[in-house]
Amino acid sequence: MLARQVRRVVARSHGFAKILPEGLTPRALGRTGWSRQFADTSSAAALRKRRRYLWVLGLLAAGCIDEGFRRCLQFWAVVFPLWCHYLWVDKVSHRKDGAQGLEARDAEFSKLHVRYSPIIRGATLCPWERYMRGFYLKAAQLVSTRDDFLPEVYLEWCRKLQDEVPMTLSSDEARKVIAKELKLEDLDALLTDWVEEPIGTASIGQVYQARLRSTGEDVAIKVQVPNAEKMFRADISCLKMFTYLAIPWAFEQMKEIEKLFEAEFDYLEEFRNLEAMRTNLLPKWGHRIYIPRPMKELSSRHVLGMELLKGEKFISAVRRRLKPLAEREGKTVEEYEQEQIEALRSGRRKAEAAWWLRWKALLGRWMHRVRHFGRRDLEPLDVGGIFEMLMQIHGQQILLDGCFNADPHPGNILLLEDGTTLGLIDFGQVMYLPQDFRVKLARLIVALAERQPEQVARYESEIGVKRKYYKQDVQYRLCSFWLDRDDEEITQGLNIFDLLVWGESEDPVLSLPEGYYLACRCSTTLRSTALAFGVYISSAAYWKPYAEEVLRRNQA
């Protein structure tokens, strides 16, 4: 079975149809000339061949027995040849300092992107065997929050995974999991009006809509895919190995992500996270956001029930409002959206400050009401104000509450039916920060907001970031990227990937304190999502008031 899978993937991906012999199984060996190869041990060459075949058979047998090992073999069967090809172009055939020049180098990489993007996509989303999926879907979500981190041919399909993850479980399979987890013989005794199509699909689970038979309340039920935890742990271990070899500067970050995922597979932990977030956020922000109430009677380690939030995904709400603009130019919404994204990528359109967009949205709403009296469903959204609020909310979570959502990607944000309230969902990746860490982080945030390079370098060291050389310029620019901004002063013309590679080459990071990278990831995810909507926003500027409050409380 495994030999057939590896052959199929490699053949589809690279055209190497004979990387493994067809029918390489113990039974087939007895029917073919392969057995004669094993029988002939009279020469050293034949003995080496026999050992080679037995080694391959051992790998395949191990893969059949252990799911994690099988997935690791599948990963490397696809990725290793691609990585070698990219490495060859980067280090040998089209070096940065080579005679061909940078234009030829860029053109060669563009050819590789076009050639290999469909291969990676097929391996990640393969529907006929559920071939990779798992953490690789989550990784695609993580790297697609910025439009300038991946080449466009990769972004085209990675970006869609923010809110369009393919189904894994059928409706019947999901019902069986729920009944088993809640120890019910008949799920219909508890739930009615079950909706067959999931209302949400994530990397490790799916969400279904139903109604409580006892109260008539509409509920959302999150169901974990069976064996998801084992599959993810194998995937993360495999990606850590690849990261160590190919992107060493990201290895410490992968270790932090691995720690965070340890709790995501326990939905009872997410139950407690929901309650904590409701307690911390709703008293102050309840007039602008809502977080669903979890339900104890519908929850277990692999099932999480909560009240249903009625609305639409934030991304869908924005796209729906783009339709009149697209029609005015004779384009589809997808064409219009792609044009705007490309304009931002190329620099033809500049992202605008959140406060300015807030005033533009206010004016746009009044003009819409004058032109379309009584119709408010297509009023311009205050995108700038929304991202200002989200940045402030996460500043409160990280610095004051010490309990924050480390995965605030756009697929976890809803626009509710009233058209103004945001629904925040999916709190599986919540990080808890101790007081001492938050005090040190607060000092760093204030220094970043006040643009003080010397203080930034000092407080980055104090918080526990260990570097090889402690170069002030590198510390300031990299800290600013992660926790504040990525304007021209910080990037100096480099794209984000090259900026991070530059930082690693100039002053490598040796280790990070627990929680630091996840706070950084929260900042960059929010800013990157805002940038995709044309909104420029500074993390430190909006987090500074919360940082100053932490420092005041610490001195009291």
C-alpha positions as CSV (number, residue, x, y, z in Angstrom):
1,M,0.0,0.0,0.0
2,L,2.7,2.5,1.0
3,A,4.9,1.6,-2.0
4,R,2.0,2.3,-4.3
5,Q,1.3,5.7,-2.5
6,V,5.0,6.8,-2.7
7,R,5.2,5.7,-6.3
8,R,2.0,7.6,-7.2
9,V,3.1,10.8,-5.4
10,V,6.6,10.8,-6.9
11,A,5.3,9.9,-10.4
12,R,2.7,12.7,-10.3
13,S,5.2,15.2,-8.8
14,H,8.4,14.6,-10.7
15,G,7.8,12.0,-13.4
16,F,10.2,9.5,-11.8
17,A,7.8,6.6,-12.3
18,K,10.5,4.0,-11.5
19,I,11.8,5.4,-8.2
20,L,10.4,2.2,-6.6
21,P,9.7,-1.0,-8.5
22,E,6.1,-1.7,-9.3
23,G,4.6,-4.3,-7.0
24,L,7.4,-4.3,-4.5
25,T,5.7,-6.5,-1.9
26,P,6.7,-9.8,-0.2
27,R,4.1,-11.7,-2.3
28,A,5.2,-10.1,-5.5
29,L,8.8,-10.9,-4.8
30,G,8.1,-14.6,-5.0
31,R,6.4,-14.3,-8.4
32,T,9.1,-12.3,-10.2
33,G,12.7,-12.3,-11.0
34,W,13.4,-10.2,-7.9
35,S,13.5,-13.4,-5.8
36,R,16.4,-14.7,-8.0
37,Q,18.3,-11.6,-7.2
38,F,18.1,-12.4,-3.5
39,A,19.0,-16.0,-4.1
40,D,22.2,-15.2,-6.0
41,T,24.6,-14.2,-3.2
42,S,27.8,-15.4,-5.0
43,S,29.1,-11.9,-5.6
44,A,29.6,-8.8,-3.5
45,A,27.5,-6.8,-5.9
46,A,24.5,-9.2,-5.5
47,L,24.9,-9.1,-1.7
48,R,24.9,-5.3,-1.7
49,K,21.8,-5.3,-3.9
50,R,20.1,-7.7,-1.6
51,R,20.8,-5.5,1.4
52,R,19.5,-2.5,-0.5
53,Y,16.2,-4.2,-1.3
54,L,15.8,-5.5,2.2
55,W,16.5,-2.0,3.5
56,V,13.7,-0.6,1.3
57,L,11.4,-3.4,2.4
58,G,12.1,-2.6,6.0
59,L,11.3,1.1,5.5
60,L,8.0,0.1,3.8
61,A,7.1,-2.3,6.5
62,A,7.8,0.3,9.2
63,G,5.6,2.7,7.3
64,C,2.7,0.3,7.1
65,I,2.9,-0.3,10.8
66,D,3.4,3.3,12.0
67,E,1.2,6.1,10.6
68,G,3.7,8.9,11.6
69,F,6.6,7.2,9.9
70,R,4.5,6.7,6.8
71,R,3.6,10.4,6.7
72,C,7.3,11.3,7.2
73,L,8.2,9.1,4.2
74,Q,5.5,10.7,2.1
75,F,6.6,14.2,3.1
76,W,10.3,13.6,2.1
77,A,9.3,11.8,-1.1
78,V,7.7,15.0,-2.2
79,V,9.8,17.7,-0.6
80,F,13.4,16.5,-0.8
81,P,13.7,16.7,-4.6
82,L,12.1,20.1,-4.6
83,W,14.3,21.4,-1.9
84,C,17.4,20.1,-3.6
85,H,16.4,21.9,-6.8
86,Y,15.8,25.2,-5.0
87,L,19.1,24.8,-3.2
88,W,21.0,24.1,-6.4
89,V,19.6,27.3,-8.0
90,D,20.3,29.4,-4.9
91,K,23.8,28.1,-4.1
92,V,25.2,26.9,-7.4
93,S,23.6,27.7,-10.7
94,H,22.2,31.3,-10.0
95,R,24.0,32.6,-6.9
96,K,23.3,36.1,-5.7
97,D,26.9,37.1,-6.6
98,G,26.9,35.0,-9.8
99,A,27.7,36.2,-13.4
100,Q,24.0,35.7,-14.5
101,G,22.8,38.6,-12.5
102,L,19.8,39.1,-10.2
103,E,17.2,39.3,-13.0
104,A,18.2,35.9,-14.3
105,R,18.2,34.5,-10.8
106,D,14.7,35.9,-10.2
107,A,13.5,34.4,-13.5
108,E,14.9,31.0,-12.6
109,F,13.2,31.0,-9.3
110,S,9.9,32.1,-10.9
111,K,10.2,29.0,-13.1
112,L,10.6,26.8,-10.0
113,H,7.6,28.4,-8.3
114,V,5.4,27.7,-11.3
115,R,6.7,24.2,-11.6
116,Y,6.4,23.2,-8.0
117,S,3.5,25.1,-6.6
118,P,0.9,22.6,-8.0
119,I,3.0,19.7,-6.6
120,I,3.0,21.2,-3.1
121,R,-0.7,22.0,-3.4
122,G,-1.6,18.5,-4.6
123,A,0.4,16.9,-1.8
124,T,-1.2,19.2,0.9
125,L,-4.8,19.0,-0.3
126,C,-4.9,15.7,-2.1
127,P,-8.6,14.6,-1.8
128,W,-8.4,11.1,-3.0
129,E,-6.2,9.8,-0.1
130,R,-6.2,12.6,2.4
131,Y,-2.5,12.3,1.7
132,M,-0.9,15.1,3.8
133,R,-3.3,17.6,5.1
134,G,-2.8,17.7,8.9
135,F,-0.4,20.3,10.1
136,Y,0.6,21.1,6.6
137,L,-2.8,22.8,6.1
138,K,-2.1,24.8,9.3
139,A,1.4,25.7,8.0
140,A,-0.1,27.0,4.7
141,Q,-2.5,29.2,6.7
142,L,0.4,30.6,8.8
143,V,2.6,31.6,5.9
144,S,-0.2,33.1,3.8
145,T,-1.2,35.9,6.2
146,R,1.3,38.2,4.4
147,D,1.1,38.9,0.7
148,D,4.9,39.5,0.5
149,F,6.2,36.4,2.2
150,L,5.4,33.8,-0.4
151,P,5.5,34.0,-4.2
152,E,2.2,34.7,-5.8
153,V,1.7,31.2,-7.3
154,Y,1.9,29.7,-3.8
155,L,-0.3,32.5,-2.3
156,E,-3.1,31.8,-4.8
157,W,-4.1,28.6,-3.1
158,C,-2.6,29.1,0.4
159,R,-4.6,32.3,0.9
160,K,-7.9,30.4,0.3
161,L,-7.2,28.2,3.3
162,Q,-7.8,31.1,5.6
163,D,-11.5,30.4,5.3
164,E,-11.9,27.5,2.8
165,V,-10.4,24.3,4.3
166,P,-11.5,21.1,2.5
167,M,-13.7,18.6,4.5
168,T,-12.2,15.7,6.2
169,L,-15.1,14.1,8.0
170,S,-18.5,13.2,6.5
171,S,-21.6,14.2,8.4
172,D,-22.3,10.6,9.5
173,E,-18.7,10.2,10.7
174,A,-19.0,13.4,12.7
175,R,-22.2,12.2,14.3
176,K,-20.6,9.0,15.3
177,V,-17.7,10.8,16.9
178,I,-20.0,13.1,18.9
179,A,-22.2,10.2,20.1
180,K,-19.1,8.2,21.2
181,E,-17.5,11.2,23.0
182,L,-20.7,12.2,24.8
183,K,-21.5,8.5,25.6
184,L,-24.9,8.6,23.8
185,E,-26.6,5.7,22.2
186,D,-28.8,8.0,20.1
187,L,-27.6,11.5,19.2
188,D,-31.1,12.4,18.2
189,A,-32.2,12.3,21.8
190,L,-30.0,15.3,22.4
191,L,-29.9,17.2,19.1
192,T,-32.3,17.9,16.3
193,D,-32.3,19.8,13.0
194,W,-28.8,18.6,12.3
195,V,-27.3,20.4,9.2
196,E,-25.4,18.0,7.0
197,E,-22.8,20.5,5.6
198,P,-20.3,21.8,8.1
199,I,-20.5,25.5,8.8
200,G,-16.7,25.6,9.4
201,T,-13.7,23.4,8.6
202,A,-10.3,23.7,10.3
203,S,-7.1,21.8,10.2
204,I,-8.0,19.4,13.0
205,G,-11.8,19.5,13.1
206,Q,-15.1,20.6,11.6
207,V,-18.0,22.6,13.0
208,Y,-21.7,21.5,12.5
209,Q,-24.9,23.3,13.3
210,A,-27.7,21.7,15.2
211,R,-30.4,22.5,17.8
212,L,-30.7,21.4,21.4
213,R,-33.8,19.3,21.7
214,S,-34.4,20.3,25.3
215,T,-34.3,24.1,24.9
216,G,-34.6,24.7,21.1
217,E,-31.3,26.7,21.2
218,D,-29.2,26.7,18.0
219,V,-25.7,25.4,18.7
220,A,-22.4,24.9,17.0
221,I,-20.5,21.6,17.6
222,K,-16.8,21.3,16.9
223,V,-15.7,17.8,16.2
224,Q,-12.0,16.7,16.2
225,V,-10.9,14.4,13.4
226,P,-10.0,11.0,14.8
227,N,-6.2,10.5,15.2
228,A,-5.6,14.2,14.5
229,E,-3.3,14.5,17.4
230,K,-1.0,11.7,16.4
231,M,-1.0,12.9,12.8
232,F,-0.1,16.5,13.8
233,R,2.7,15.4,16.2
234,A,4.3,13.4,13.4
235,D,3.9,16.3,11.0
236,I,5.4,18.9,13.3
237,S,8.4,16.6,14.1
238,C,8.9,16.2,10.4
239,L,8.6,19.9,9.7
240,K,11.0,20.7,12.6
241,M,13.6,18.5,10.9
242,F,13.1,20.2,7.6
243,T,13.2,23.6,9.2
244,Y,16.5,22.8,10.9
245,L,18.0,21.8,7.6
246,A,16.4,24.4,5.2
247,I,15.4,27.4,7.4
248,P,17.5,27.3,10.5
249,W,16.5,30.7,11.7
250,A,12.9,29.5,12.1
251,F,13.7,26.4,14.1
252,E,13.2,28.1,17.5
253,Q,9.8,29.4,16.3
254,M,8.8,25.8,15.3
255,K,9.6,24.7,18.8
256,E,7.2,27.3,20.2
257,I,4.5,26.3,17.8
258,E,4.9,22.7,18.8
259,K,4.5,23.6,22.5
260,L,1.4,25.6,21.7
261,F,-0.3,22.7,19.8
262,E,0.1,20.4,22.9
263,A,-3.1,21.8,24.3
264,E,-5.1,22.4,21.1
265,F,-6.2,18.8,20.9
266,D,-7.9,18.9,24.3
267,Y,-11.3,20.7,23.6
268,L,-11.9,20.9,27.4
269,E,-8.9,23.2,27.5
270,E,-10.5,25.3,24.8
271,F,-13.7,25.3,26.8
272,R,-11.8,26.9,29.7
273,N,-10.1,29.3,27.2
274,L,-13.5,30.5,26.0
275,E,-14.7,31.1,29.5
276,A,-11.5,33.1,30.3
277,M,-11.8,35.2,27.2
278,R,-15.5,36.0,27.9
279,T,-14.6,37.0,31.5
280,N,-11.7,39.2,30.4
281,L,-13.0,40.9,27.2
282,L,-16.8,41.2,27.3
283,P,-17.1,43.6,30.2
284,K,-15.1,46.3,28.3
285,W,-15.7,45.3,24.6
286,G,-19.1,43.5,24.8
287,H,-20.7,46.4,22.8
288,R,-18.5,45.7,19.8
289,I,-17.5,42.0,20.0
290,Y,-19.0,38.7,21.1
291,I,-17.5,35.4,22.1
292,P,-19.7,32.3,22.1
293,R,-20.7,30.7,25.4
294,P,-19.4,27.1,25.7
295,M,-21.8,24.3,26.8
296,K,-20.7,21.7,29.3
297,E,-23.2,19.1,28.3
298,L,-22.0,19.2,24.7
299,S,-18.2,19.1,25.4
300,S,-15.5,16.4,25.9
301,R,-11.9,16.1,25.1
302,H,-12.7,15.8,21.3
303,V,-16.0,17.6,21.1
304,L,-16.8,21.2,21.9
305,G,-20.4,22.6,21.9
306,M,-21.2,26.3,22.1
307,E,-23.9,28.8,21.2
308,L,-24.2,29.5,17.5
309,L,-23.1,32.9,16.3
310,K,-25.3,34.0,13.4
311,G,-23.5,36.0,10.8
312,E,-20.8,35.6,8.1
313,K,-17.1,35.4,7.9
314,F,-15.4,38.8,8.0
315,I,-13.6,38.1,4.7
316,S,-16.9,37.2,3.0
317,A,-18.6,40.3,4.3
318,V,-15.8,42.5,2.8
319,R,-16.0,40.6,-0.5
320,R,-19.7,41.0,-0.7
321,R,-19.3,44.8,-0.3
322,L,-16.7,44.8,-3.1
323,K,-19.2,43.5,-5.6
324,P,-20.7,46.9,-6.6
325,L,-17.2,48.3,-7.1
326,A,-16.2,45.3,-9.2
327,E,-19.3,45.5,-11.3
328,R,-18.8,49.1,-11.9
329,E,-15.4,48.2,-13.6
330,G,-16.9,45.2,-15.4
331,K,-15.0,42.7,-13.3
332,T,-15.7,39.8,-11.0
333,V,-15.1,40.2,-7.3
334,E,-12.2,37.7,-7.6
335,E,-10.6,39.8,-10.4
336,Y,-11.1,43.1,-8.6
337,E,-9.7,41.6,-5.3
338,Q,-6.7,40.2,-7.1
339,E,-6.1,43.6,-8.8
340,Q,-6.1,45.4,-5.4
341,I,-3.8,42.8,-3.8
342,E,-1.3,43.1,-6.8
343,A,-1.4,46.9,-6.5
344,L,-0.4,46.6,-2.8
345,R,2.3,44.1,-3.6
346,S,3.8,46.2,-6.4
347,G,3.6,49.5,-4.5
348,R,1.2,51.1,-7.0
349,R,-1.2,51.3,-4.1
350,K,0.0,52.2,-0.6
351,A,-1.6,50.9,2.6
352,E,-3.3,53.7,4.5
353,A,-3.3,54.5,8.2
354,A,-6.1,52.9,10.2
355,W,-7.3,56.3,11.6
356,W,-7.6,57.8,8.2
357,L,-9.5,54.8,6.8
358,R,-11.9,55.1,9.8
359,W,-12.9,58.7,8.8
360,K,-13.2,57.6,5.1
361,A,-15.5,54.8,6.1
362,L,-17.6,57.2,8.2
363,L,-18.0,59.5,5.2
364,G,-18.7,56.5,2.9
365,R,-21.5,55.3,5.1
366,W,-23.3,58.6,5.1
367,M,-23.0,58.9,1.3
368,H,-24.4,55.3,1.0
369,R,-27.4,56.2,3.2
370,V,-28.2,59.3,1.1
371,R,-28.0,57.3,-2.1
372,H,-29.6,54.1,-0.9
373,F,-32.0,55.2,1.8
374,G,-33.2,52.3,4.0
375,R,-30.6,49.8,2.6
376,R,-27.7,49.2,5.0
377,D,-26.5,45.7,4.1
378,L,-23.9,47.0,1.6
379,E,-22.7,50.0,3.7
380,P,-18.9,50.3,3.6
381,L,-17.3,48.5,6.5
382,D,-15.0,50.5,8.8
383,V,-12.1,48.2,8.2
384,G,-9.6,50.7,9.7
385,G,-11.6,50.9,12.9
386,I,-12.1,47.2,13.1
387,F,-8.3,46.5,12.9
388,E,-7.7,49.3,15.4
389,M,-10.1,47.6,17.8
390,L,-8.6,44.1,17.2
391,M,-5.1,45.4,17.9
392,Q,-6.2,47.0,21.1
393,I,-8.1,43.9,22.2
394,H,-5.0,41.7,21.7
395,G,-2.8,44.3,23.5
396,Q,-5.1,44.0,26.5
397,Q,-5.0,40.2,26.2
398,I,-1.2,40.0,26.0
399,L,-0.1,42.7,28.5
400,L,-3.0,43.1,31.0
401,D,-4.8,39.7,31.0
402,G,-1.8,37.5,30.3
403,C,-4.0,35.2,28.3
404,F,-4.2,35.8,24.5
405,N,-5.2,34.1,21.3
406,A,-2.0,33.3,19.5
407,D,-3.8,32.5,16.2
408,P,-5.9,35.6,15.3
409,H,-6.1,34.8,11.5
410,P,-9.1,36.3,9.5
411,G,-10.9,33.0,9.3
412,N,-11.6,33.3,13.1
413,I,-13.4,36.6,12.8
414,L,-17.2,36.8,12.0
415,L,-19.4,39.8,11.2
416,L,-22.6,39.2,13.0
417,E,-26.1,39.8,11.7
418,D,-26.4,43.3,13.1
419,G,-23.6,44.3,10.7
420,T,-21.4,46.0,13.3
421,T,-20.6,43.4,16.0
422,L,-17.6,41.1,15.5
423,G,-17.8,37.4,16.6
424,L,-14.4,36.0,17.7
425,I,-14.1,32.2,17.5
426,D,-11.6,29.4,17.8
427,F,-9.5,29.7,21.0
428,G,-7.6,26.5,20.7
429,Q,-4.2,28.2,20.6
430,V,-4.3,30.4,23.7
431,M,-1.1,31.2,25.5
432,Y,-0.8,32.2,29.2
433,L,2.0,34.6,30.2
434,P,3.4,35.1,33.7
435,Q,3.5,38.6,35.3
436,D,7.3,38.9,35.2
437,F,7.4,38.2,31.5
438,R,4.6,40.8,30.8
439,V,6.5,43.5,32.7
440,K,9.6,42.9,30.6
441,L,7.6,42.8,27.4
442,A,5.8,46.1,28.4
443,R,9.2,47.8,28.7
444,L,10.1,46.6,25.2
445,I,6.8,47.7,23.8
446,V,7.2,51.3,25.2
447,A,10.8,51.5,23.8
448,L,9.5,50.4,20.4
449,A,6.7,52.9,20.4
450,E,9.1,55.7,21.3
451,R,11.6,54.5,18.6
452,Q,14.6,54.1,20.9
453,P,17.0,51.6,19.4
454,E,19.4,51.4,22.4
455,Q,16.5,50.7,24.8
456,V,15.0,48.2,22.4
457,A,18.3,46.2,22.2
458,R,18.6,46.4,26.0
459,Y,15.0,45.2,26.8
460,E,15.1,42.5,24.1
461,S,18.1,41.0,25.9
462,E,16.5,41.4,29.3
463,I,13.3,39.5,28.2
464,G,15.5,36.5,27.4
465,V,16.3,36.6,23.7
466,K,19.7,35.1,23.3
467,R,21.8,36.2,20.3
468,K,25.3,35.4,19.1
469,Y,26.6,39.0,18.8
470,Y,23.9,41.3,20.2
471,K,24.2,43.9,17.3
472,Q,22.0,46.9,18.2
473,D,20.9,47.6,14.6
474,V,19.8,44.0,14.0
475,Q,18.0,43.8,17.3
476,Y,16.1,47.1,16.7
477,R,15.1,46.2,13.1
478,L,14.0,42.6,13.9
479,C,12.2,43.6,17.1
480,S,10.4,46.3,15.2
481,F,9.3,43.9,12.6
482,W,8.0,41.4,15.1
483,L,6.3,43.7,17.6
484,D,5.7,47.0,15.9
485,R,6.0,47.7,12.1
486,D,7.6,46.8,8.9
487,D,7.9,50.1,7.0
488,E,10.8,51.2,4.8
489,E,13.0,52.1,7.7
490,I,12.8,48.5,9.0
491,T,12.9,46.5,5.8
492,Q,15.2,48.8,3.8
493,G,13.9,47.5,0.5
494,L,14.0,43.8,1.5
495,N,11.0,41.5,1.4
496,I,10.1,39.9,4.7
497,F,11.8,36.5,4.0
498,D,15.0,38.2,3.0
499,L,14.8,40.5,6.0
500,L,14.6,37.5,8.3
501,V,17.5,35.8,6.5
502,W,19.6,38.9,6.8
503,G,18.9,39.1,10.5
504,E,20.0,35.4,10.9
505,S,23.2,36.0,9.0
506,E,24.1,39.1,10.8
507,D,23.2,38.1,14.4
508,P,21.7,34.6,14.8
509,V,19.1,33.9,17.5
510,L,20.3,31.1,19.8
511,S,17.1,30.8,21.9
512,L,13.8,32.5,22.7
513,P,12.0,32.7,26.0
514,E,8.7,30.8,26.2
515,G,5.8,32.8,24.9
516,Y,7.9,35.5,23.1
517,Y,7.6,34.2,19.6
518,L,3.8,33.6,20.0
519,A,3.3,37.2,21.1
520,C,5.4,38.3,18.1
521,R,3.3,36.0,15.8
522,C,0.1,37.6,17.2
523,S,1.4,41.0,16.3
524,T,2.6,40.1,12.8
525,T,-0.6,38.1,12.0
526,L,-2.9,41.1,12.9
527,R,-0.7,43.6,11.0
528,S,-0.4,41.3,8.0
529,T,-4.2,40.7,7.8
530,A,-4.7,44.4,8.1
531,L,-2.2,45.0,5.3
532,A,-4.1,42.6,3.0
533,F,-7.1,45.0,3.4
534,G,-4.9,48.1,2.7
535,V,-4.6,49.1,6.3
536,Y,-1.3,50.1,7.8
537,I,-1.1,49.7,11.6
538,S,1.6,49.8,14.3
539,S,1.4,47.2,17.0
540,A,3.5,49.1,19.6
541,A,1.5,52.4,19.1
542,Y,-1.8,50.6,20.1
543,W,-0.2,48.4,22.7
544,K,1.7,51.2,24.5
545,P,-1.2,52.3,26.8
546,Y,-1.6,48.7,28.0
547,A,2.2,48.4,28.5
548,E,2.3,51.7,30.5
549,E,-0.6,50.4,32.7
550,V,1.3,47.1,33.4
551,L,4.4,49.2,34.4
552,R,2.2,51.4,36.7
553,R,0.7,48.4,38.4
554,N,4.1,46.8,38.8
555,Q,5.4,50.0,40.6
556,A,2.4,50.3,42.9
